[in-house]
Amino acid sequence: MKITVNGKEIEATEGETLLTALKREGFDIPTLCYLEGMNPSGACRVCVVEIEGQSNLVTSCSYPVAAGLKVKTHSPKVINARKTLIELLMGSHPDDCLYCDKQDKCELLALARKYGVTKRRFPRISRNANIDVSGPSIVRDPEKCVLCGKCVRVCEEVQKVGCIDFSMRGFKSKISCAFDSALNVSSCVNCGQCVTVCPTGALMENNNIEEVKKALESGKHVVVQHAPAVSVSLGEEFGLPLGKDVDGLMVSALREMGFKAVFDTSFAADLTIMEEASELAERIKKNGKLPMFTSCCPGWVKYVETFYPEFMENLSTCKSPHQMLGAIIKSYYAKKEGIDPKDIIVVSIMPCTAKKFEVKRAEMKNGELEDVDFSLTTRELARMINIFGIDFKNLKPSRADLPFGERSGAGKIFGASGGVMEAAVRTANYLLTGKELAELKFEPVRGLKGFKKAEVKIGDKKIRLAVISALGNAKDFMDALEKGEAQADFVEVMACPGGCVNGGGQPFAQNKKAISERAKALYEIDSSEKLRVSHENKALKTLYKDFLVKPLGEKSHRLLHTSYKARSTKDR
Amino acid sequence: MSKVKEILEKNKNKKREALISLLQEIQEAEGYISSQAVIELSRHLNVPASKIYGAATFYNQFRFEPLGKYHVMVCRGTACHVKGSASALKTAEDILNIKAGKTTKDGLFSLETVACMGACGLAPVISINGEFYAQVTAEKFRKIIEDIKAAEKKI
């Protein structure tokens, strides 16, 4: 059908909303509460437009297109209404933008600038709400909240955790946990999907930049490792094209900041695969608990501990890759370099907010030593690069340090949903049959779909696989599993939709395309790699030969494996 | 079996659309909505506790603290307001050291505001455990509370 917008005819499709059509045609319509691919809520109202023949403005996000509509997107009436709406939203919003962690990424600030809001029109009434700094991962500042409700919808509809919701009413309306409890005692799993959709600074990661800066000044031996999904998204923070791999630039930047060594967590992903594939093989052989769940995602791990504690034995006992590497750095590497492990500080750059919780887990220690001291998000790394005055785009690329800089393509694809599974299948096949797969690419587990199923034949054994991303899909699967309606032997779960490429610590993505481009980049790196299977990683072989002896060996159990505990929360 | 469990047992087949009526029934039985009740209701209806808390706090009728031995309701209707119920309420809040909607730590008093009691001729009016008090100015309110406190001390 045809509709007319600002005097120009455009094509629209029956059943879609006006906003969808306008966005596709490139009209600049502001939004705060709009979530791509989800039902509109019409909460913020800044997407209003004028329709000829109607006295009231309509919210384009919830208005269905109809043939012959005549729409004005920027009439004086519309512009004035939007400006007033923004001024009203700022009526209870604090004026401390100078100190706000969200800085130039704030959508409210951007709108205020765009619509020429240069002075406060309504005297500010504070909500007198306390900032919640109880959790290691996420900081919640209700004063900065505009009640768009995106966090609530993501938490409830996408993740099916539902730890936050609107409470009270009228001016007292706010987003809160049940009984106004703090996040750290709620069922929040720290995935940070709420942070990625928050338009303001109301939800942010718990910033650890200062601690890391202090560590760098302390004279201690500070080393850093970076997760596979970071190098394909960091470039976005510096205006580089979506999905551009900036591995080399990032390594140089980290060195310039003063880290004594820069390691690649993908090496540890290879290590995880050796341990995890061996664990799976043993569980199958010895009739152990199946299906086995992957355990690299700390959001998923806490989800099982909180919501399905009866399935904790199904979780692989493997620590996540960066925790493994931390433990190896403070044992094997410390000894090799002749450094007291107490003088080593390990920093992880992760696409994730839940990793901040994970590094503080009591289980993630070897004696008194924490495997990893600090975990920074991709966004925090970008901030640090700016703080250190590094001209990122013009750096000379360099390679990660050995021995933990060598990695396979299998280790790199860990960052996308299905990647861990594909890497595990490549190695499990070798471990069980002694032969390499003829075709390494394992298409059925690739892509952004939330639930993927496949079967592989390894030797004469059929293994049923399931790959899940977004906790909402995991919940459906777990409920089916409980009822005996789902069958699988090995299940990969990543808490964030699409996997770590869409992690809670990643650059704020403008659209879904960013996510698929990041994932595509990981698979491209893998396909162009010579070394594509974890078990052929030479540095890894050396590590086993010189130190660990064998997968699931005594040292592995002490350093690389962990245990879980059921969690009681105030809201369950 | 707790009262909440009994109510849920009785309403086995109710789904999430029965939330408000179940909350009312629980409050009727227990005098307030405890966090334990919210959690049990959350399990029963398979609805996150945050959602139930959100819905319950939206309505004025639900309390989240047990009632005091003396439940004081202060009328904040128009007639009472004109006759000074705001300052009477402020006085009560100050003496009891709680805000409206709360219960004192010793469990003796709970304070609540209502929109209109339909007794405008007696404005400003309050009721304590169903008994009405007429023309309750700030000073009179103070005396009523102090009398109750004194009587309680003797027991």
HADDOCK unambig.tbl for C-alpha pairs under 7 A between the chains (distance, minus, plus):
assign (segid A and resid 162 and name CA) (segid B and resid 48 and name CA) 5.67 0.50 0.50
assign (segid A and resid 162 and name CA) (segid B and resid 50 and name CA) 6.81 0.50 0.50
assign (segid A and resid 163 and name CA) (segid B and resid 48 and name CA) 6.96 0.50 0.50
assign (segid A and resid 163 and name CA) (segid B and resid 50 and name CA) 5.85 0.50 0.50
assign (segid A and resid 164 and name CA) (segid B and resid 50 and name CA) 5.55 0.50 0.50
assign (segid A and resid 165 and name CA) (segid B and resid 50 and name CA) 5.61 0.50 0.50
assign (segid A and resid 165 and name CA) (segid B and resid 51 and name CA) 5.70 0.50 0.50
assign (segid A and resid 165 and name CA) (segid B and resid 54 and name CA) 6.16 0.50 0.50
assign (segid A and resid 166 and name CA) (segid B and resid 54 and name CA) 5.45 0.50 0.50
assign (segid A and resid 167 and name CA) (segid B and resid 53 and name CA) 6.83 0.50 0.50
assign (segid A and resid 167 and name CA) (segid B and resid 54 and name CA) 3.88 0.50 0.50
assign (segid A and resid 167 and name CA) (segid B and resid 55 and name CA) 6.78 0.50 0.50
assign (segid A and resid 167 and name CA) (segid B and resid 57 and name CA) 5.81 0.50 0.50
assign (segid A and resid 167 and name CA) (segid B and resid 58 and name CA) 6.30 0.50 0.50
assign (segid A and resid 168 and name CA) (segid B and resid 54 and name CA) 6.47 0.50 0.50
assign (segid A and resid 168 and name CA) (segid B and resid 57 and name CA) 4.73 0.50 0.50
assign (segid A and resid 168 and name CA) (segid B and resid 58 and name CA) 4.57 0.50 0.50
assign (segid A and resid 169 and name CA) (segid B and resid 58 and name CA) 5.26 0.50 0.50
assign (segid A and resid 177 and name CA) (segid B and resid 50 and name CA) 5.37 0.50 0.50
assign (segid A and resid 178 and name CA) (segid B and resid 49 and name CA) 5.64 0.50 0.50
assign (segid A and resid 178 and name CA) (segid B and resid 50 and name CA) 3.93 0.50 0.50
assign (segid A and resid 178 and name CA) (segid B and resid 53 and name CA) 5.50 0.50 0.50
assign (segid A and resid 179 and name CA) (segid B and resid 53 and name CA) 6.48 0.50 0.50
assign (segid A and resid 571 and name CA) (segid B and resid 39 and name CA) 6.34 0.50 0.50
assign (segid A and resid 571 and name CA) (segid B and resid 49 and name CA) 5.64 0.50 0.50
assign (segid A and resid 572 and name CA) (segid B and resid 39 and name CA) 5.74 0.50 0.50
assign (segid A and resid 572 and name CA) (segid B and resid 49 and name CA) 7.00 0.50 0.50
